[in-house]
Amino acid sequence: MSARPPHTQDPRERDDAAHRLLTALVCSALEPSLTGVLLFDLPPEHVAAVAGVFAQVLGAAADRPPEAVPRTTLDAATADEDLWLRPLVRRGAGGIEFTLGPGPLAETADSPPLVLVPDLARLSVPGMRAAVQLLGADTATLEHSGIRRRWTPRARWLAFCRAEDAAHISPHLLDRFPVRLGVPGLRPLPGHEPLGPLPAAWATALSPRTPRRPTTLSDGFAASVLEHLDEREGLGHRRALALGRIARALARLDDAEERERPETSAEDASATRTPSALASDTPGTPSIPVAASHTPVTPAHVGRAARLIRLRTLHRPPAAPPESAPVQEPPPAPRPGPYRPAPNPRPGPEPPPEAGPFVREPETAVPLGPAPVRGEAPGPSSPYPEDGAGPGPDGATLRIPARRTAGARASRGAVVGVRRARDLWDLAPVRTAMEAAKYRAIRGGRGPLVIVPQDLRGYVRAPEPVRLLTLVLDHTCRGDWDWHPALEPFLQWAYVTRAAVHVVEVGARGAANELRAGSFSARSTRDPRIAAALARPAGRATPLAHGLDQAGSALRRAFRHHRAGLVEAMLVVVTDGRGNVPLAAGRTGRRGSGPAGRTGTTDAVRAAERIGALGRSRLHSVVIDPGRRPYAALPAELADALGAHVIAARADEEGAGRAR
């Protein structure tokens, strides 16, 4: 009996980014509902090549050459006129005539166009609005400037984005891209294009001349889809639909491969006949194999689709079997109230904490509430990196940073769009020339380009943050202590005030050099790298002095060289004060010849003194003490050098702590 080749020989099952990406593009072209493809962390040198391969796949699906597939590129300068209208200039009997026609997204061509978005995070508001309106829609209507058109959107959108920028994009826009793939390690295949050759069976499946059998969902299909997805509230059903549609496209590819194989033997054919064909056999009549009239979509296809997009399977506990005992009503749910720590499990009176001049104990406890459960941080190739971002929109109202809309300060910040110019400070020359070129034929013919004040366009720039949160995370002091409740108020402050975040990690497992501290900068607390840093396990060494030195350098750069001028900065240090790596070893990354002794702790205090010398008018420092013994006075000594307040946390001997 003929057996299907193992998955290890199937290019769709190889752990290769190129084959995975090629499979995703073919599934998008084969399945009408998979109109959006979003790729994370694709190297910039492969953007043009991937767009060319997708055009080749779409051309094969429409029986056209790749050059005949219309392309449209959307970026930060895209306006509504670029999407829905197109100026047409032609010579008539009365001279030059200027008219307007449907734009590139109206889909007047026979082949579905390819819409290319090089950076989804920098897409203009008209482009985002068009993506939300067209992706996944059954019909679209255009009524503008006397043009009325209705069509079924068939365009394929190919967008690129960095994983850390996904948290800054609207969830409504991200959900419109059902095929989402992380390809940070994409490399060209030897002797081929970056995605390799297209298998013959896949080309046959894409051809419009190939008849397609209808698909049927087998038993267990819906349950298999739900097993791979998170059931949290607010996620909607688009992820489940996307996973099911990818599985249906893979089933169609399997059906095309079955048709491409040579004819099987009579024994194999009799084994593959349908029950209806076996029931119709009569004595004396030769048995003729009857092909199945439908293509089944099985749970195995769902598992392959999940592995294709690197979707992590959730392991849920099995449901408890029913018991014969009478069902008791559950106790009433407790009323929501402020978060209160659990009592001390050890008997006997608890010894009072060490008193010090720099430990401030509040007279009354202020409940901060438990930290929200964010789940496990997504992997580097997760299709949903925004799930592991920082604090969500469940706090106070966001505050827009103060900024000027005209003058020299308005010309600072990242470009997020283009608008009609209000002054001459920050003009967009390319967009201005394009506006003037639209009316060139009616302003003077073939002479020099004439630019009038109505053609001037200026950049729209995002406001730069005026506040900064610097976190120094000592992973070696954590143990089993949950530091999220202690850090939540500061992360919430940074989220509400739209502050930038600079994270310094000390003693993290998996660091490039355990003797050095690592750091990164994020535009907001919604960066997924922050959630990953908070969940990182502890290592062996504690280069606390080098971490404080990096934090001080970041604060000095922010205060002295920040273009917008910081108005406030906050430094939060989570540590027990035990630094066993001297500053010299942290800067060089090499161990010294003799024992370190107390040198690491002394260097950490000196680095803290340099930070405290920056001034306290715009810098607020806080030290979160996990309360580990012995040497419980080290955090207070560090706070004295910083000029900071201490937030005390008590921890038992095993390291499990409870914030208070």
GUTOR-396368 format. One record per residue (C-alpha): x, y, z. Coordinates in pm, whole numbers, padded with zeros to 5 digits, always signed. Layout:
BEGIN
XYZ ...
This chain:
BEGIN
+00000+00000+00000 +00145+00332-00100 +00229+00556+00190 +00260+00928+00197 +00615+01058+00224 +00709+01148+00581 +00679+01507+00693 +01054+01531+00721 +01071+01509+00343 +00789+01756+00289 +00921+02108+00228 +00629+02251+00425 +00744+02064+00736 +01110+02165+00722 +01232+02399+00991 +01347+02648+00730 +01224+03005+00722 +01230+03020+00341 +01008+02715+00294 +00771+02828+00567 +00737+03169+00407 +00683+03020+00061 +00412+02794+00202 +00241+03091+00370 +00241+03293+00047 +00097+03002-00151 -00175+02951+00111 -00266+03319+00090 -00297+03302-00288 -00491+02974-00276 -00742+03064-00004 -00971+03361-00090 -01009+03462+00277 -00635+03487+00349 -00590+03831+00195 -00336+03974+00440 +00019+03852+00509 +00221+04016+00787 +00591+03929+00824 +00786+04016+01138 +01158+04096+01150 +01227+04027+00784 +01577+04148+00689 +01541+04466+00481 +01753+04328+00199 +01491+04060+00129 +01181+04283+00115 +01196+04341-00259 +01272+03974-00330 +00981+03850-00117 +00746+04095-00286 +00862+03967-00626 +00802+03604-00527 +00455+03689-00396 +00380+03862-00727 +00494+03546-00905 +00262+03334-00690 -00032+03570-00752 +00046+03566-01123 +00035+03187-01125 -00301+03200-00949 -00437+03436-01218 -00253+03269-01511 -00053+03585-01575 +00315+03676-01572 +00447+03843-01256 +00494+04173-01441 +00119+04190-01509 +00031+04189-01137 -00035+04553-01038 +00155+04672-00732 +00080+04955-00493 +00315+05069-00216 +00177+05238+00094 +00397+05429+00339 +00386+05719+00583 +00321+05971+00304 +00015+05794+00160 -00296+06013+00138 -00657+05936+00052 -00614+06074-00299 -00339+05819-00366 -00566+05526-00281 -00907+05601-00427 -00844+05854-00706 -00608+05865-01001 -00566+06177-01221 -00600+06106-01592 -00471+06347-01856 -00557+06286-02222 -00579+06484-02542 -00925+06536-02682 -01083+06732-02963 -01084+07048-02755 -00729+07006-02624 -00596+06858-02302 -00862+06710-02077 -00815+06647-01706 -01031+06378-01546 -01030+06155-01240 -01049+05777-01240 -01061+05501-00979 -00746+05462-00772 -00524+05157-00737 -00730+05002-00456 -01050+05004-00663 -00929+04682-00834 -01021+04752-01192 -00769+04497-01325 -00850+04132-01384 -00563+04012-01167 -00581+04081-00791 -00334+04359-00712 -00052+04335-00461 -00048+04603-00191 +00298+04637-00036 +00348+04799+00307 +00723+04818+00389 +00665+04929+00750 +00322+04876+00902 +00410+05076+01214 +00485+05384+01000 +00179+05354+00777 -00026+05672+00745 -00375+05699+00885 -00542+05681+00537 -00347+05363+00466 -00449+05206+00798 -00809+05302+00738 -00801+05143+00392 -00653+04821+00532 -00922+04794+00800 -01195+04858+00544 -01077+04624+00268 -00902+04329+00433 -01154+04054+00496 -01449+04253+00354 -01705+04095+00123 -01781+04412-00072 -01638+04763-00100 -01796+05079-00235 -01627+05395-00367 -01819+05721-00402 -01588+06015-00451 -01573+06308-00696 -01847+06169-00917 -01696+05818-00927 -01916+05535-00807 -01786+05181-00804 -01859+04860-00613 -01633+04554-00612 -01530+04248-00414 -01186+04307-00258 -00941+04046-00387 -00617+04236-00333 -00341+04066-00136 -00165+04279+00125 +00197+04206+00210 +00311+04403+00515 +00637+04405+00710 +00693+04508+01070 +00934+04464+01358 +00810+04246+01642 +00878+04516+01902 +00666+04765+01703 +00359+04539+01699 +00250+04669+02040 +00219+05021+01899 -00019+04918+01620 -00394+04913+01664 -00535+04564+01734 -00805+04627+01472 -00534+04663+01209 -00332+04362+01324 -00638+04137+01323 -00693+04210+00955 -00380+04008+00869 -00470+03640+00912 -00132+03506+00796 +00133+03629+01039 +00482+03487+01034 +00806+03564+01212 +01103+03524+00977 +01401+03684+01153 +01647+03428+01014 +01545+03425+00648 +01842+03347+00426 +01856+03282+00050 +01864+02921-00064 +02177+02813-00256 +02127+02850-00628 +01768+02979-00605 +01571+03286-00529 +01530+03379-00159 +01225+03150-00130 +01329+02866-00357 +01145+02712-00654 +00769+02656-00653 +00677+02284-00648 +00489+02159-00954 +00195+02038-00748 +00156+02378-00588 +00168+02551-00927 -00105+02314-01046 -00315+02392-00740 -00279+02766-00801 -00375+02745-01169 -00728+02872-01236 -00773+02592-01491 -00742+02324-01222 -01083+02214-01089 -01107+02243-00713 -01310+02000-00509 -01512+02136-00218 -01369+02090+00130 -01537+01925+00427 -01448+01963+00794 -01382+01632+00962 -01467+01537+01319 -01250+01707+01575 -01156+01997+01347 -01317+02269+01560 -01181+02121+01884 -00832+02107+01736 -00850+02474+01638 -00951+02577+01990 -00672+02371+02145 -00412+02591+01977 -00562+02926+02078 -00590+03128+02396 -00944+03179+02525 -00886+03516+02688 -01155+03776+02656 -01121+04049+02398 -00928+03848+02140 -01230+03780+01919 -01264+03498+01668 -01036+03615+01389 -00743+03405+01510 -00950+03088+01510 -01081+03164+01162 -00730+03236+01036 -00595+02907+01172 -00883+02713+01019 -00843+02880+00681 -00469+02810+00673 -00548+02446+00752 -00799+02441+00464 -00537+02578+00226 -00291+02309+00336 -00559+02046+00273 -00599+02177-00081 -00225+02153-00134 -00238+01792-00013 -00516+01722-00258 -00307+01869-00542 -00011+01651-00444 -00231+01341-00442 -00339+01418-00797 +00021+01464-00912 +00127+01119-00792 +00129+00825-01033 -00159+00582-01045 -00161+00338-00754 -00201-00036-00782 -00533-00217-00772 -00481-00314-00408 -00411+00047-00315 -00710+00169-00515 -00946-00073-00347 -00818+00039-00009 -00881+00405-00091 -01234+00367-00228 -01514+00543-00053 -01782+00345+00135 -02040+00435-00130 -01821+00288-00402 -01766-00033-00206 -02138-00071-00149 -02216-00047-00522 -01994-00340-00619 -02178-00637-00767 -02050-00986-00849 -01910-01013-01195 -01847-00641-01224 -01489-00518-01211 -01425-00286-00920 -01339+00065-01036 -01182+00304-00782 -01392+00616-00736 -01212+00935-00631 -01340+01118-00329 -01572+01404-00417 -01457+01622-00126 -01128+01725+00028 -01132+01658+00404 -00975+01906+00645 -00852+01707+00944 -00700+01800+01282 -00363+01704+01136 -00392+01998+00897 -00468+02225+01193 -00152+02105+01368 +00054+02170+01057 -00097+02517+01024 -00007+02592+01386 +00349+02474+01329 +00367+02680+01012 +00299+03010+01190 +00483+02893+01507 +00171+02896+01722 +00239+02746+02063 -00005+02472+02167 -00182+02530+02496 -00186+02238+02739 -00520+02247+02915 -00602+02006+03198 -00851+01735+03101 -01205+01781+03210 -01297+01603+03531 -01524+01298+03481 -01879+01333+03611 -01934+01196+03960 -02241+01037+04107 -02234+01261+04412 -02490+01539+04418 -02375+01862+04269 -02321+02129+04528 -02369+02491+04453 -02042+02681+04437 -01981+02935+04713 -02064+03292+04623 -01784+03481+04458 -01613+03730+04688 -01673+04093+04623 -01391+04274+04452 -01177+04465+04695 -00826+04597+04742 -00535+04358+04721 -00409+04241+05061 -00101+04024+05110 -00131+03678+05263 -00042+03641+05632 +00298+03513+05738 +00282+03130+05740 +00551+03096+06008 +00434+03086+06370 +00544+03332+06631 +00576+03709+06622 +00747+03851+06321 +01065+04043+06398 +01043+04413+06314 +01231+04529+06006 +01560+04701+06044 +01507+05068+06103 +01715+05315+05915 +01712+05683+05827 +01650+05605+05460 +01369+05350+05494 +01034+05524+05477 +00742+05326+05615 +00396+05461+05522 +00154+05518+05806 -00132+05351+05622 -00105+05085+05355 -00212+05200+05010 -00351+04905+04807 -00199+04897+04460 -00394+04597+04332 -00250+04280+04184 -00051+04291+03868 -00251+04185+03561 -00178+03836+03435 -00011+03870+03098 +00072+03505+03047 +00400+03371+02924 +00607+03602+02710 +00583+03507+02342 +00879+03358+02165 +01097+03543+01916 +00895+03406+01621 +00547+03423+01774 +00272+03532+01532 +00117+03747+01806 +00401+03943+01971 +00162+04208+02101 +00025+03959+02357 +00345+03987+02561 +00350+04366+02573 +00349+04573+02887 +00055+04735+03066 -00258+04750+02858 -00526+05019+02833 -00684+04923+03166 -00562+05220+03366 -00618+05593+03365 -00661+05807+03058 -00352+05852+02845 -00195+06195+02849 -00072+06342+02526 +00277+06493+02562 +00295+06867+02523 +00430+06957+02182 +00431+07237+01930 +00263+07204+01593 +00462+07481+01426 +00813+07614+01444 +01149+07446+01496 +01030+07199+01759 +00762+07063+01526 +01035+06932+01293 +01151+06674+01551 +01028+06319+01581 +00953+06028+01351 +00756+06099+01035 +00408+05946+01057 +00230+06121+00771 +00197+06420+00539 -00052+06708+00544 -00104+07045+00384 +00179+07274+00493 +00102+07540+00752 +00445+07703+00748 +00784+07665+00576 +00964+07486+00859 +00931+07117+00769 +00832+07076+00404 +00800+06738+00232 +00972+06800-00105 +00873+06475-00276 +00510+06503-00178 +00505+06869-00279 +00645+06787-00622 +00388+06510-00667 +00103+06749-00589 +00235+07002-00837 +00283+06734-01104 -00087+06646-01091 -00179+06988-01232 +00121+07040-01459 -00077+06979-01778 -00327+07255-01701 -00073+07508-01567 +00161+07555-01854 +00218+07234-02041 +00575+07117-02088 +00755+07403-01915 +00923+07389-01577 +00729+07251-01283 +00519+07527-01128 +00458+07501-00752 +00186+07715-00601 +00119+07758-00226 -00170+07510-00244 +00077+07236-00345 +00301+07268-00039 +00297+06965+00189 +00462+06924+00528 +00552+06626+00741 +00342+06508+01035 +00574+06389+01310 +00504+06187+01620 +00567+06378+01945 +00883+06277+02121 +00848+06154+02480 +00926+06410+02748 +00940+06158+03033 +01169+05862+03090 +01143+05552+03309 +01471+05373+03378 +01445+05023+03525 +01744+04842+03677 +01639+04479+03723 +01863+04260+03937 +01751+03909+03842 +01969+03741+04105 +01767+03895+04390 +01435+03766+04263 +01425+03394+04334 +01059+03295+04363 +00953+03648+04456 +00690+03800+04228 +00808+04152+04161 +00521+04245+03927 +00301+04402+04200 +00591+04623+04310 +00674+04733+03954 +00317+04775+03830 +00264+05134+03962 +00577+05259+03786 +00495+05082+03459 +00143+05223+03478 +00283+05574+03530 +00502+05533+03224 +00209+05404+03019 -00025+05686+03119 +00231+05961+03059 +00359+05800+02735 +00710+05790+02878 +01001+05618+02709 +01153+05320+02891 +01517+05222+02934 +01571+04877+03087 +01902+04763+03237 +01925+04391+03319 +02172+04263+03576 +02249+03896+03628 +02013+03753+03365 +02050+03396+03250 +02154+03365+02888 +02334+03701+02874 +02608+03741+02615 +02858+03803+02896 +02756+03726+03253 +03002+03985+03385 +02831+04269+03197 +02486+04420+03229 +02256+04438+02927 +02024+04721+02832 +01776+04830+02568 +01550+05129+02502 +01179+05114+02422 +00939+05379+02303 +00671+05275+02553 +00581+05008+02806 +00392+04818+02535 +00720+04691+02394 +00721+04307+02416 +01086+04311+02522 +00986+04454+02860 +00758+04160+02937 +01033+03922+02829 +01282+04098+03057 +01049+04072+03356 +01011+03696+03300 +01380+03619+03240 +01541+03375+03491 +01842+03457+03706 +02204+03380+03624 +02514+03343+03841 +02699+03675+03847 +02561+04013+03964 +02729+04305+03781 +02527+04561+03976 +02794+04831+03948 +02801+04803+03570 +02420+04813+03557 +02403+05133+03761 +02681+05280+03548 +02478+05212+03234 +02165+05360+03394 +02358+05674+03486 +02492+05711+03133 +02142+05676+02989 +02005+05941+03224 +02287+06183+03145 +02231+06141+02772 +01858+06194+02816 +01897+06514+03017 +02180+06671+02819 +02125+06558+02462 +01755+06482+02435 +01619+06691+02153 +01277+06751+02306 +01411+06813+02656 +01302+06581+02936 +01073+06732+03196 +01080+06433+03432 +01264+06103+03475 +01219+05817+03718 +01481+05560+03818 +01359+05233+03972 +01625+04992+04103 +01517+04643+04207 +01808+04484+04394 +01928+04343+04723 +02252+04541+04691 +02479+04236+04660 +02710+04305+04369 +02986+04048+04325 +03137+04185+04001 +03362+04494+04016 +03298+04779+03776 +03629+04724+03595 +03535+04362+03521 +03190+04471+03405 +03330+04725+03159 +03592+04491+03013 +03397+04167+03039 +03701+03985+03182 +03757+03852+03530 +04027+03994+03752 +04321+03806+03891 +04237+03831+04262 +03922+03786+04471 +03652+04048+04426 +03555+04076+04793 +03346+04385+04861 +03474+04569+04553 +03155+04509+04353 +02932+04650+04626 +03160+04951+04677 +03165+05024+04304 +02786+05002+04295 +02756+05262+04572 +02997+05494+04389 +02800+05457+04064 +02485+05541+04261 +02651+05853+04400 +02725+05973+04046 +02358+05928+03960 +02252+06116+04272 +02473+06407+04167 +02252+06467+03863 +02004+06656+04080 +01665+06574+04223 +01456+06844+04058 +01367+06631+03755 +01493+06287+03864 +01302+06071+04112 +01473+05754+04233 +01324+05451+04406 +01492+05135+04538 +01275+04824+04576 +01422+04607+04851 +01327+04235+04845 +01430+04210+05211 +01678+03926+05186 +01894+03838+05485 +02175+03867+05573 +02310+04203+05455 +01961+04354+05465 +02111+04705+05505 +02272+04710+05158 +01963+04845+04974 +01934+05129+05225 +02300+05214+05171 +02244+05216+04796 +01933+05435+04835 +02135+05680+05047 +02384+05722+04764 +02104+05767+04509 +01901+06000+04726 +01611+05763+04672 +01317+05629+04867 +01294+05262+04962 +00996+05040+04900 +01042+04747+05138 +00935+04393+05054 +00960+04105+05298 +01088+03768+05179 +01121+03437+05360 +01424+03211+05359 +01323+03037+05037 +01305+03367+04851 +00927+03394+04810 +00831+03755+04875 +00518+03953+04936 +00514+04326+04859 +00380+04558+05123 
